Amino acid sequence: MYVAYSLAAPLTNQPTVLTMGKFDGLHLGHQALIGTVVEHARRHGFASAVLTWEPHPNLVTRPDQELLLLSSREEKIDQIAALNPDILIIAPFTRETMATSAEQYMRQISVALPLRELWVGEDFAMGRGRTGDVSALITIGATLGFAVGTIKPVFVEGEPVSASRVRRLLGDGQVEAAVALLGRPYSMRGLVVEGDKRGRTIGFPTANLSIEAGHTLPAHGVYACVATLPDGTRHAAVTNVGVRPTFGGLQATVEAHLLDWSGDLYGQTITVEFHHRLRGEQKFSSIDDLKAQIARDVEQAHVLLRA
């Protein structure tokens, strides 16, 4: 997959099938859309392309509203690459972009790509004032030479899958339910940095992850996870998300204790998948009580992750 960061120059001479969207978290609805593009492109011998924006458009259009993202740029690239499109465009989104009409923007895209098909969700809208809805895009496509197709929302348990729904579930600690919307466990990637090393002193050393600011964290608590190391090996882990109240912490951290593994991970980037919530965050009256509970967490994680 070729990754481009601009529409300023032609990206391919091959007729192209395109989809575009925010694609935060790449949930099942996003996967269905990109899968449709890849399938149609292969059927016709065209190139398949995905266009998304950075920063997330809501950060520009609604700067006064907090938005926690489900995936960093690197995570989004890997998630999209797994669906095998030929081209990924991560276009800049600025106030100038926000003021550009849908027709002007589609003309820019048509210069960069010989666009033949555009696939979007039924409620998709783009351009200045979000006037570029599906009906408007069909009219624009008739002028610029591309057809417009839509796919219906993906429903899980009677509700459409959406990034905001995934965020709500994670905010409640419901990581198992989030799997049904994402098609995979929710995960975070982070550089292992030095912490206060308290875990080591009580017999449960942890990898302290530096998580990109603005990334969605599951609700504070303890989780059964799977950690993937840079060498590709996967290890069961117990991960604490929170402020560690027993030690008087104030700032949320993500700390993973890898089970049946030892070594030095400082300076390495690892990925942690959240499979099960074991319990909420607790303050213990003594270090011995904390150690006993962590031992129980480890045993429960072993059982759940073997199931």
HELIX and SHEET records of a PDB file:
HELIX    1   1 LEU A   28  HIS A   44  1                                  17    
HELIX    2   2 PRO A   57  THR A   61  1                                   5    
HELIX    3   3 ARG A   73  ALA A   81  1                                   9    
HELIX    4   4 ARG A   95  MET A   98  1                                   4    
HELIX    5   5 ALA A  102  ALA A  112  1                                  11    
HELIX    6   6 ARG A  128  ARG A  130  5                                   3    
HELIX    7   7 VAL A  134  LEU A  144  1                                  11    
HELIX    8   8 ALA A  163  GLY A  171  1                                   9    
HELIX    9   9 VAL A  175  LEU A  182  1                                   8    
HELIX   10  10 ARG A  198  THR A  201  1                                   4    
HELIX   11  11 PRO A  245  PHE A  247  5                                   3    
HELIX   12  12 ILE A  287  ARG A  306  1                                  20    
SHEET    1   A 6 TYR A   2  ALA A   4  0                                        
SHEET    2   A 6 ILE A  87  PRO A  92  1                                        
SHEET    3   A 6 ALA A  47  GLU A  54  1                                        
SHEET    4   A 6 THR A  16  MET A  20  1                                        
SHEET    5   A 6 LEU A 115  GLY A 121  1                                        
SHEET    6   A 6 ALA A 147  ILE A 151  1                                        
SHEET    1   B 2 ALA A 125  MET A 126  0                                        
SHEET    2   B 2 GLY A 132  ASP A 133 -1                                        
SHEET    1   C 2 PHE A 155  VAL A 156  0                                        
SHEET    2   C 2 GLU A 159  PRO A 160 -1                                        
SHEET    1   D 7 TYR A 186  VAL A 193  0                                        
SHEET    2   D 7 ALA A 207  SER A 210 -1                                        
SHEET    3   D 7 THR A 253  LEU A 258 -1                                        
SHEET    4   D 7 ARG A 234  GLY A 242 -1                                        
SHEET    5   D 7 GLY A 221  THR A 228 -1                                        
SHEET    6   D 7 THR A 269  GLY A 280 -1                                        
SHEET    7   D 7 TYR A 186  VAL A 193 -1                                        
END                                                                             
